[in-house]
Amino acid sequence: MGKKLSGKALIKLGFPKNNSINITLGQINRYHKRVKKEQILREAKKVLLHPENYQGDGVWGKIAESLLDPVIVKKHALKTVRAPFHIYGENEIEKQAKYQLYDALKLPVSVAGALMPDAHSGYGLPIGGVLATKNSVIPYGVGVDIGCRMCLTIYPIPVSYLKGKKHQLSNILSEHTKFGMRETHQIKHDHEIFERDEFNDIPLVKRLKDKAYKQLGTSGGGNHFVEFGSVSIMDAKNEWGLKPGEYLGILSHSGSRGLGANIAKHYTYLATKQCPLPKQVQHLAWLDLNTHDGQEYWLAMNLAGDYATACHDNIHKRLAKLIGEKAVVKIDNHHNFAWKEAINGEECIVHRKGATPAAKGVLGIIPGSMTAPGYIVKGLGNVESLNSASHGAGRLFSRRKCKETFTQSEIKKQLQKNEVTLIGGGIDEAPMAYKDIKKVMANQQELVEVLGTFTPKIVRMDK
């Protein structure tokens, strides 16, 4: 016997002469490279005889599926008629973002869609795009940064503390928040997330566990941030029992780090192989939730979302300890994720790529820029928006355009004018890169109710 497993060896074992051989060789090559050939053949024989016993298994489940109920790969054409949709703040949205939504609405699996007032073009779904599909999930409809989210904690500390302790608070953010690819916390914290079965049952996720452990409590690059700021509570009848007034708040924005990025990359590749689409919409390839890969992605996506939550919890826990106060309010929400929700009485997969869940009574955060307020909101449950709202102000200038248009001195003037201290941050995150958050909020009054604001004062971003 040669060292490398061949299709001939599988045929000799009794495998049918179909795609199950290619799938078996692919799975073995990906996950069992170091296992002896004889051992692989023994296990493969068991799978061949009783594939039903291996359904859902991380390595052998896909092979069992190819023997029991093979995934049919066929080229899909777009429908000629779009699924129903609504666009909010249409006059403020670039054409390219609208065209991306229009294409997505023509997918055979699409049920309904919406575009939020902060929308701009992206890969697959536009940023600010919401799409409901039948029993299928689009990895690029969720986004690369799975579970990218906001988290706000409010403290019973008067806002004057921000000015009086500005130097100390700046040092806290400099020394105790970590950003980008290289920075991690010297003292690592454990978390119950690492006890989850997915870290053992899904081979790809298992390989990423060490990276996830190292990156816990850190933030990504780009537009991710941790900020100290002023929280203004307006309503005397707010659900937290806080008196109307100004409080110290901490706001963070980040996602699932390397764990989510690698999950997105892997399952997007599998989706494009299983779901060939016309070239201009190939990023919208989906995974059927009745398939092994669809189920596995769903589990991995939910794990990445919960890991992102754990990262924010870790960030806020570290900072609360350093300022010596417990939070009295915590509000958080994903804005890159997919949920199972009822649309027109039918369970669908609702993708929100850069959109905030806004079902009736659901709380969320919609940030502005580093010199503009963010908004604490309560969803109004607007069915036409698929219970969604914007995830921020939205970009007016691309990263490249920012570098061509703005200077550091212009950014410095904006920061001084708004009394904001910035640690890190590049020209591509200039406050001027973003739309006017007040206009965005005016275009979604039928989607959310405003309960309060968060105004950034000390901002930490990647260097």
C-alpha positions in Angstrom: 0.0 0.0 0.0 1.2 3.5 -0.8 1.1 6.2 1.8 -1.5 8.3 0.1 -5.2 7.2 0.0 -6.5 6.8 -3.6 -9.9 6.7 -5.1 -9.1 3.1 -6.3 -8.6 2.0 -2.7 -12.1 3.4 -1.8 -13.7 1.7 -4.8 -12.0 -1.6 -3.7 -13.6 -1.0 -0.3 -17.0 -0.8 -1.9 -17.6 2.9 -2.3 -19.9 3.8 -5.3 -18.2 5.4 -8.3 -19.7 8.8 -7.8 -18.9 12.1 -6.0 -18.7 10.4 -2.6 -15.1 9.4 -3.5 -14.0 13.0 -4.1 -15.8 14.1 -0.9 -14.1 11.3 1.1 -10.6 12.1 -0.3 -11.2 15.8 0.4 -12.2 15.3 4.0 -9.4 12.9 4.7 -6.9 15.3 3.1 -8.2 18.2 5.1 -8.6 16.6 8.5 -6.8 13.2 8.6 -3.5 13.8 6.9 -1.4 12.3 9.7 -3.6 9.3 10.3 -2.3 6.0 8.9 -3.9 4.8 5.7 -4.9 1.4 7.2 -6.7 3.1 10.0 -8.5 5.5 7.6 -9.7 2.5 5.5 -11.0 0.7 8.6 -13.0 3.7 9.6 -14.2 4.4 6.0 -15.5 0.8 5.8 -17.6 1.4 9.0 -19.0 4.6 7.5 -19.8 2.8 4.2 -21.7 0.0 6.0 -23.6 2.3 8.4 -23.5 5.9 7.2 -26.6 6.8 9.3 -24.4 6.3 12.4 -22.1 9.1 11.3 -24.5 11.9 10.4 -23.4 15.1 12.0 -19.9 13.9 12.7 -17.3 16.6 12.1 -15.1 14.5 9.7 -17.2 11.6 8.6 -20.6 13.3 8.5 -20.1 14.9 5.1 -19.0 11.5 3.7 -22.1 9.8 5.3 -24.3 12.5 3.6 -22.7 11.8 0.2 -23.7 8.1 0.6 -27.2 8.7 2.0 -28.5 11.9 0.5 -25.9 13.6 -1.8 -25.9 17.3 -2.2 -26.9 18.1 -5.8 -24.7 20.7 -7.3 -26.4 22.7 -10.0 -26.0 26.1 -11.5 -28.7 28.5 -10.3 -30.1 31.3 -12.4 -31.5 34.5 -10.9 -35.2 35.1 -11.0 -36.5 37.8 -13.2 -38.7 39.3 -10.5 -37.4 40.6 -7.2 -38.7 39.5 -3.8 -40.6 42.3 -2.0 -38.4 45.0 -0.4 -38.3 48.4 1.3 -35.5 51.0 1.2 -35.2 53.6 4.0 -33.5 57.0 3.2 -33.3 56.1 -0.4 -32.0 59.5 -1.6 -28.9 59.2 0.7 -27.8 55.7 -0.6 -25.4 55.1 -3.5 -26.7 53.2 -6.5 -24.2 50.4 -6.2 -25.6 49.4 -2.7 -29.2 49.4 -4.2 -28.1 47.2 -7.2 -26.5 44.7 -4.8 -29.7 44.4 -2.9 -31.7 44.1 -6.2 -29.5 41.2 -7.2 -29.9 39.5 -3.8 -33.7 39.8 -4.1 -33.6 37.7 -7.3 -31.9 34.7 -5.7 -34.2 31.6 -5.9 -34.2 31.4 -2.1 -35.0 35.0 -1.4 -38.3 35.8 0.4 -38.0 39.6 1.3 -35.4 42.3 1.8 -34.7 45.8 3.1 -32.0 48.4 2.9 -31.2 50.6 5.9 -30.5 54.4 5.7 -26.7 53.9 6.4 -26.3 51.5 3.5 -23.2 51.4 1.2 -21.8 48.7 -1.1 -19.9 45.7 0.2 -19.2 42.1 -0.8 -22.3 39.9 -1.4 -25.1 41.8 0.5 -24.5 45.5 0.8 -23.6 46.9 4.2 -27.0 47.8 5.7 -28.7 45.0 3.8 -31.3 42.7 5.3 -32.4 39.6 3.5 -34.8 36.8 4.4 -34.2 33.4 2.7 -35.9 30.0 2.7 -34.0 27.3 4.7 -30.6 28.6 3.5 -27.8 30.7 4.9 -25.5 33.0 2.9 -22.1 33.3 4.6 -21.4 36.6 2.9 -24.9 37.7 3.9 -23.7 37.5 7.4 -20.3 39.0 6.7 -16.7 38.1 7.4 -16.8 39.5 10.9 -19.5 37.2 12.3 -21.2 38.6 15.3 -19.7 42.1 14.9 -21.6 43.9 17.7 -22.1 46.9 20.0 -21.9 46.9 23.8 -22.7 49.8 26.1 -22.3 49.8 29.8 -23.5 52.8 31.9 -22.1 53.6 35.4 -23.5 55.6 38.3 -20.7 58.2 37.9 -21.4 61.8 37.0 -20.1 62.9 33.6 -17.7 65.5 35.2 -15.5 62.4 36.0 -14.6 62.4 32.3 -12.9 65.8 32.5 -11.4 65.4 35.9 -9.9 61.9 35.2 -9.2 62.4 31.5 -5.5 61.5 31.8 -6.1 58.4 33.9 -8.9 57.2 31.6 -6.7 57.7 28.5 -4.0 55.6 30.1 -6.5 52.8 31.0 -7.6 52.6 27.3 -4.0 52.7 26.1 -2.8 50.0 28.4 -5.8 47.7 28.9 -7.5 47.5 25.5 -5.9 45.5 22.7 -6.4 45.9 19.0 -5.5 44.4 15.6 -3.6 41.3 14.7 -0.6 41.5 17.1 -1.9 42.8 20.4 -3.2 40.4 23.1 -3.6 40.7 26.9 -0.6 39.6 28.9 -2.9 38.1 31.6 -5.4 35.8 29.8 -8.9 35.2 31.3 -10.7 31.9 30.8 -14.4 31.8 29.8 -17.1 29.1 29.7 -17.3 29.6 25.9 -14.3 27.4 25.5 -16.2 24.5 27.1 -18.6 24.5 24.1 -19.0 21.2 22.1 -18.3 23.0 18.8 -14.7 23.5 19.8 -14.3 19.7 19.8 -16.9 18.5 17.3 -16.1 20.8 14.3 -12.6 20.2 13.1 -12.1 23.7 11.6 -13.3 25.3 14.9 -11.1 23.0 16.9 -8.0 24.2 15.1 -9.0 27.8 15.9 -9.5 27.3 19.7 -6.0 28.5 20.7 -6.3 31.6 18.5 -9.7 32.4 20.0 -8.3 31.9 23.6 -5.4 34.3 22.9 -7.7 36.9 21.3 -10.4 36.9 24.0 -11.1 40.5 25.1 -9.4 42.1 22.1 -10.8 44.2 19.3 -10.2 44.2 15.6 -8.7 46.9 13.3 -10.6 49.2 11.0 -13.7 50.8 12.5 -13.6 48.9 15.8 -13.2 50.9 19.0 -13.5 51.2 22.7 -14.7 54.6 24.0 -15.3 56.4 27.3 -18.1 58.9 26.8 -21.1 60.7 28.1 -24.5 58.9 28.2 -27.5 61.2 28.2 -30.7 59.6 29.5 -33.8 61.6 28.4 -36.8 59.7 29.5 -37.8 59.8 33.2 -39.7 56.6 32.7 -36.7 54.6 31.4 -36.7 50.9 32.1 -33.5 51.1 34.2 -34.8 53.4 36.8 -32.1 56.0 36.0 -32.9 59.6 36.7 -32.7 61.7 33.5 -29.2 63.2 33.2 -25.6 62.5 32.1 -23.6 59.4 33.1 -20.2 57.9 32.4 -20.5 55.2 29.7 -18.2 52.7 27.9 -19.0 51.8 24.4 -17.3 49.0 22.4 -17.6 47.8 18.8 -15.9 44.6 17.6 -16.7 41.1 16.4 -15.4 37.5 16.6 -11.8 38.2 15.5 -9.8 35.4 13.8 -12.4 32.8 14.8 -15.2 34.4 12.8 -13.0 35.4 9.9 -11.8 31.9 9.3 -15.2 30.4 9.7 -16.5 32.9 7.1 -13.7 32.1 4.7 -14.1 28.3 4.9 -17.9 28.1 4.5 -18.0 30.8 1.8 -15.6 28.6 -0.2 -17.9 25.6 0.4 -21.0 27.6 -0.6 -19.4 28.7 -3.9 -18.6 25.1 -4.7 -22.0 23.8 -3.9 -24.0 26.7 -5.2 -22.7 28.0 -8.6 -24.2 31.4 -9.4 -23.7 33.9 -12.2 -20.4 35.7 -11.7 -21.7 39.0 -10.5 -23.5 37.4 -7.6 -21.2 34.5 -6.7 -20.6 36.1 -3.3 -24.2 35.4 -2.5 -23.7 31.6 -2.7 -25.7 29.9 0.0 -25.7 26.7 2.1 -28.9 24.7 2.4 -29.6 24.2 6.1 -30.7 20.6 5.4 -27.0 19.7 4.4 -24.1 18.8 6.6 -22.2 22.0 5.7 -25.3 24.2 6.2 -25.9 22.7 9.7 -22.2 23.0 10.6 -21.9 26.6 9.5 -25.0 27.4 11.5 -23.4 26.0 14.6 -20.1 27.6 13.9 -21.7 31.0 13.2 -23.6 30.9 16.5 -20.5 30.0 18.4 -18.6 32.9 16.7 -21.5 35.2 17.8 -21.3 34.0 21.4 -17.6 34.4 21.3 -17.9 38.0 20.2 -20.3 38.6 23.1 -17.7 37.0 25.4 -15.0 39.4 24.0 -17.1 42.4 24.8 -18.0 41.1 28.3 -14.3 40.7 28.9 -13.4 44.2 27.7 -16.1 45.8 29.9 -15.2 43.6 32.9 -11.6 44.7 32.8 -12.4 48.4 32.4 -15.1 48.4 35.2 -12.6 46.9 37.6 -10.1 49.6 36.7 -12.6 52.5 37.3 -13.8 50.7 40.4 -17.5 50.7 39.7 -20.1 48.2 38.6 -22.3 49.0 35.6 -26.0 49.7 36.3 -27.1 49.2 32.7 -25.8 47.0 29.8 -27.2 47.2 26.3 -25.8 45.1 23.4 -26.6 43.8 20.0 -25.1 42.0 17.0 -25.2 43.7 13.6 -23.5 41.0 11.4 -25.5 37.8 11.9 -28.4 35.6 10.8 -31.4 34.6 12.8 -34.4 32.2 12.4 -37.4 34.5 12.4 -41.0 34.4 11.1 -41.7 36.3 7.9 -45.3 36.3 6.7 -45.9 33.4 9.1 -43.1 31.2 7.7 -39.8 30.5 9.4 -37.0 32.2 7.4 -33.3 32.9 7.8 -33.0 36.7 8.3 -29.5 38.0 7.4 -28.5 41.4 8.8 -25.2 42.5 7.4 -24.6 45.8 9.1 -28.1 46.2 10.4 -29.4 46.3 14.0 -32.3 44.0 15.2 -35.3 46.2 15.9 -38.2 43.9 16.8 -40.8 45.5 19.1 -39.2 46.4 22.5 -35.7 45.2 21.5 -32.9 47.5 22.7 -29.9 48.4 20.6 -27.0 50.8 20.0 -26.6 52.8 16.7 -23.2 54.6 16.9 -22.3 57.8 15.0 -18.6 58.7 14.3 -15.9 59.4 16.9 -17.1 63.1 17.0 -20.9 62.4 16.6 -23.3 60.9 19.1 -24.5 57.3 19.1 -28.1 56.4 19.9 -29.7 54.1 22.5 -32.8 52.8 20.7 -35.8 50.5 21.2 -37.2 48.7 18.2 -40.7 49.5 17.0 -41.1 46.1 15.2 -41.6 47.5 11.7 -42.5 44.4 9.6 -41.5 46.1 6.3 -37.9 46.6 7.5 -37.9 43.0 8.6 -37.6 44.3 12.2 -34.3 46.0 11.5 -32.6 49.4 11.7 -29.3 50.9 10.7 -26.1 49.8 12.4 -24.4 53.2 12.4 -24.0 56.3 10.4 -22.6 54.5 7.4 -19.6 55.4 5.3 -19.7 58.4 2.9 -16.1 57.9 1.8 -14.3 54.6 1.2 -11.0 53.9 3.0 -9.0 54.6 -0.1 -11.0 57.8 -0.8 -10.3 59.0 2.8 -6.6 58.7 2.3 -6.8 60.6 -0.9 -9.1 63.4 0.5 -8.3 64.1 4.2 -5.2 65.0 6.2 -4.2 64.4 9.8 -4.4 68.1 10.6 -8.0 68.2 9.4 -8.9 65.3 11.6 -7.1 66.9 14.5 -9.2 70.1 14.1 -12.4 68.0 14.2 -11.3 66.2 17.3 -10.4 69.5 19.1 -13.6 71.1 18.0 -15.6 68.2 19.6 -13.2 67.8 22.6 -12.4 64.2 21.7 -9.1 62.5 22.6 -8.1 59.9 20.1 -5.6 57.0 20.8 -4.7 55.3 17.5 -7.0 55.5 14.5 -6.0 56.2 10.9 -7.0 58.6 8.2 -9.4 56.0 6.9 -11.5 56.4 10.1 -11.7 60.2 9.9 -14.9 61.5 11.4 -15.6 63.1 8.0 -15.7 59.6 6.4 -19.2 59.0 7.8 -22.7 60.2 6.9 -24.5 62.6 9.2 -26.0 60.3 11.9 -28.8 62.8 12.6 -30.0 62.4 9.0 -29.7 58.7 9.2 -31.8 58.7 12.4 -34.4 61.0 10.8 -34.8 58.4 8.0 -35.7 55.6 10.4 -38.1 57.2 12.8 -40.6 54.4 11.9 -38.1 51.7 12.8 -36.8 52.8 16.3 -37.5 55.0 19.3 -34.6 56.9 20.7 -34.1 56.5 24.5 -30.8 58.3 25.0 -27.4 59.1 23.4 -23.8 58.3 23.9 -21.2 61.0 23.0 -17.6 59.8 22.6 -14.9 61.7 24.6 -11.9 59.3 24.8 -11.6 57.0 21.8 -9.2 54.0 21.4 -8.7 52.4 18.0 -6.1 50.2 16.2 -2.9 52.1 15.6 
